């Protein structure tokens, strides 16, 4: 074999190897795109406002959000800037919960995170606001909980602690670990 034949065969093998590698890489990328498409939302809603009713026909809660993405395969719904208004009894709102992000799971549990605020709708309520980084809410039982640090603002006091359980049915609130309470004079 002369040098020209050897160079031609080497060039052909190099081109064949390059083509094989490009095809293999393209197939890997296509497979990963198929896998990633399962993470695409089933549907998206902008400026969502939705009412959810109990089996009895009474209003259970209202949810508003700037953006909502529903993932059917993952059985989760993600919210940006959600605001839940809860109606545990008598069709009167008792609390509003806002956050930067929220995730609703198929078992009716909502995890809210980043700048979470629980606000009393009744101006006469002893506790007016609860602030935290994370809150979990069970929409079936109307129980709100958190294991994180909590700030509670009330009429004439500010309370710091961690761990919170709120039962909206009985309006009972439990703070697992109390750290400090600061009392203020109420001006009349």
C-alpha positions, 0 to 999 in steps of 0.5 A: 500500500502506498501513502496515498491509499493509507491516508485516504483510508485513515481520513475515511475512518476519521470521518466515519468515527466523527459521524458516529460520535455526532449521531450518538451525541444527537441521540443522547440529546434527543432522549434527554429532551424527551425526558425533560418534556415530562417536566413541562407543565400541562397547562399554565394560567396567568392572573389566576382567581379560583374558588373551591367549594366543599361537597356541601356547596359552601365556599372552602377557599379562594386562591389567587396567583400571578402565575400557576403551572400544573404538572399532571404527571408529577401531580403538583401545581406550582404558584407564583405569588399565591394568596389563599383566602380561607373560609373554614366555617360560615362562609366568612373569611378568617385568614389570608395567606400570601407567599412568594411561592406555593406548591399544591400537592394531590393530597390537598397539602400546600407548601408555601415558602419565601415571605409567607404571611398569615393575615387575620381578616377580622380586625378584632382578632387578638393575633393580626399577622404571622410571618415566616419563611415556610408554612404548610397548609392542609386544605382538608383539615384546615390546619396550618403548620411550620417548624421554622422561626415564626414572628407573631404580631398581635394587638399590643404585642410581638412574639418570636418563636419557632414551630407553629400549629394553627387549627382554623376550625377551633381557632386554636394556635400553638407555638412549639418553642417560645423565644420572646414576647415584647408588649407595647402600650396600646393607644386609645 
